């Protein structure tokens, strides 16, 4: 049976494993959100960001300085070459912030670096 279940699923019209990679393990189909990748970023949130960015003129996002959301948003914006404005707390660069800046994102730092302050700045920017 190993491989048979996936083969039958692939034969179903409209089945799209390209959207979410599917693997079969001991007769069980496993949805691998983490295996989806594009533009150097991976996962279901990145796929959703790419979908939203298809017709966007830019990306505005917010998160803590250590949040992978910031680097993901920057990488998604870099791929179709649209601007990204990322709101985060004041402080020294983290690896996530450094990667986001290297991808061309504008990093806006808020003081104090509390999430409520960061979100308030994001809301004003997002309009």
C-alpha positions as CSV (number, residue, x, y, z in Angstrom):
1,X,0.0,0.0,0.0
2,X,3.0,2.4,0.5
3,X,2.9,4.9,-2.3
4,X,-0.6,3.7,-3.5
5,X,-2.5,6.3,-1.5
6,X,-0.5,9.2,-2.8
7,X,-0.7,7.9,-6.4
8,X,-4.5,7.7,-6.1
9,X,-4.7,11.2,-4.6
10,X,-2.6,12.6,-7.5
11,X,-5.1,11.1,-9.9
12,X,-8.0,13.1,-8.4
13,X,-8.8,16.1,-10.7
14,X,-8.0,19.4,-9.0
15,X,-5.6,17.9,-6.4
16,X,-2.8,20.3,-6.0
17,X,0.2,19.0,-4.0
18,X,2.3,21.8,-5.4
19,X,0.4,24.2,-3.2
20,X,1.1,22.2,-0.1
21,X,3.7,19.4,-0.4
22,X,2.3,16.0,0.6
23,X,4.3,13.0,1.6
24,X,3.2,9.5,2.3
25,X,4.6,7.7,5.4
26,X,3.4,4.1,6.1
27,X,0.1,4.6,4.2
28,X,-0.6,8.0,5.8
29,X,-0.6,11.2,3.8
30,X,1.3,14.0,5.6
31,X,0.8,17.6,4.8
32,X,4.2,19.4,4.9
33,X,3.6,23.1,5.3
34,X,7.2,23.5,6.3
35,X,8.4,22.1,3.0
36,X,6.7,24.8,0.9
37,X,9.4,27.4,-0.1
38,X,9.7,30.4,-2.3
39,X,12.1,33.4,-2.4
40,X,14.2,32.0,0.4
41,X,11.3,31.8,2.9
42,X,9.1,28.8,3.8
43,X,5.9,27.8,5.5
44,X,2.2,28.4,5.3
45,X,2.4,32.0,6.5
46,X,4.9,32.8,3.7
47,X,2.5,31.2,1.1
48,X,-0.3,33.4,2.4
49,X,2.0,36.5,2.2
50,X,2.9,35.7,-1.4
51,X,-0.8,35.3,-2.2
52,X,-1.6,38.7,-0.7
53,X,1.5,40.3,-2.3
54,X,0.5,39.3,-5.8
55,X,-1.5,42.5,-6.3
56,X,0.0,44.6,-3.6
57,X,2.0,47.8,-4.0
58,X,3.9,47.0,-0.8
59,X,3.9,45.1,2.5
60,X,3.6,46.5,6.0
61,X,4.2,44.2,8.9
62,X,4.9,44.3,12.6
63,X,6.6,42.1,15.2
64,X,9.1,41.8,17.9
65,X,12.8,42.2,17.0
66,X,13.2,38.4,17.2
67,X,10.1,37.6,15.2
68,X,10.6,35.5,12.0
69,X,7.5,37.3,10.6
70,X,9.7,40.4,9.9
71,X,12.3,38.5,7.8
72,X,9.5,36.5,6.0
73,X,7.7,39.7,5.1
74,X,11.0,41.2,3.8
75,X,11.8,38.1,1.7
76,X,8.3,38.0,0.2
77,X,8.5,41.7,-0.7
78,X,12.0,41.3,-2.2
79,X,10.9,38.6,-4.6
80,X,8.5,40.7,-6.7
81,X,10.5,43.8,-5.8
82,X,7.8,45.7,-3.8
83,X,8.6,47.9,-0.8
84,X,8.4,46.5,2.7
85,X,7.9,48.6,5.8
86,X,8.5,46.6,9.0
87,X,7.6,47.9,12.5
88,X,9.5,46.6,15.5
89,X,10.9,47.6,18.8
90,X,13.9,49.9,19.4
91,X,17.2,48.1,20.1
92,X,20.1,46.5,18.5
93,X,19.8,44.4,15.4
94,X,18.9,40.8,15.7
95,X,19.6,38.2,13.0
96,X,15.9,38.6,11.8
97,X,16.2,42.4,11.6
98,X,19.6,42.2,9.8
99,X,18.2,39.8,7.2
100,X,15.1,42.0,6.7
101,X,17.2,45.0,6.1
102,X,19.6,43.1,3.8
103,X,16.5,42.1,1.8
104,X,15.7,45.8,1.3
105,X,13.0,46.4,3.9
106,X,12.7,49.7,5.7
107,X,12.8,48.9,9.4
108,X,10.9,51.3,11.6
109,X,11.8,51.1,15.3
110,X,9.4,52.2,18.1
111,X,10.2,53.2,21.6
112,X,9.3,51.8,24.0
113,X,9.5,48.5,22.2
114,X,6.3,47.1,23.6
115,X,4.0,45.3,21.2
116,X,1.1,47.7,21.8
117,X,3.4,50.6,20.7
118,X,4.7,48.7,17.7
119,X,1.1,47.8,16.6
120,X,-0.1,51.4,17.0
121,X,2.7,52.5,14.7
122,X,1.8,49.7,12.2
123,X,-1.9,50.7,12.2
124,X,-1.1,54.3,11.4
125,X,1.3,53.2,8.6
126,X,-1.1,50.7,7.1
127,X,-3.8,53.4,7.0
